[in-house]
């Protein structure tokens, strides 16, 4: 199983995505902003970027870049 990542613009969207991933059998981690660390047994990471509501996709992904 490959590791996946998703970006949401609010907590509600992030929890919805996390629930969908969990229902599909994936071990999902949800964070407000980019996580400091990701457990090794995690299949998916969902990040809520609160400052990007309504922003373009490129802006949201730029928030996750190191």
Residue pairs with C-beta under 8 A, 6 or more apart in sequence:
1 26
1 43
2 43
3 42
3 43
3 44
3 45
4 21
4 26
4 43
4 44
4 45
5 44
5 45
5 46
5 47
5 64
6 14
6 17
6 21
6 44
6 45
6 46
6 47
7 46
7 47
7 49
7 60
7 61
7 64
8 14
8 16
8 17
8 46
8 47
8 48
8 49
9 48
9 49
9 50
9 52
9 53
9 54
9 55
9 60
10 48
10 50
10 53
11 32
11 48
11 50
13 48
14 30
14 32
14 46
14 47
14 48
15 30
17 46
18 28
18 30
18 44
18 46
21 28
21 43
21 44
21 46
22 28
26 43
26 44
27 41
27 42
27 43
27 44
28 42
28 43
28 44
28 45
28 46
29 35
29 38
29 39
29 42
29 44
29 45
29 46
30 45
30 46
30 47
30 48
31 45
31 46
31 47
31 48
32 47
32 48
32 50
33 47
33 48
33 49
33 50
33 63
34 47
34 63
34 64
35 45
35 47
38 45
47 64
49 60
49 63
49 64
51 63
52 59
52 60
52 63
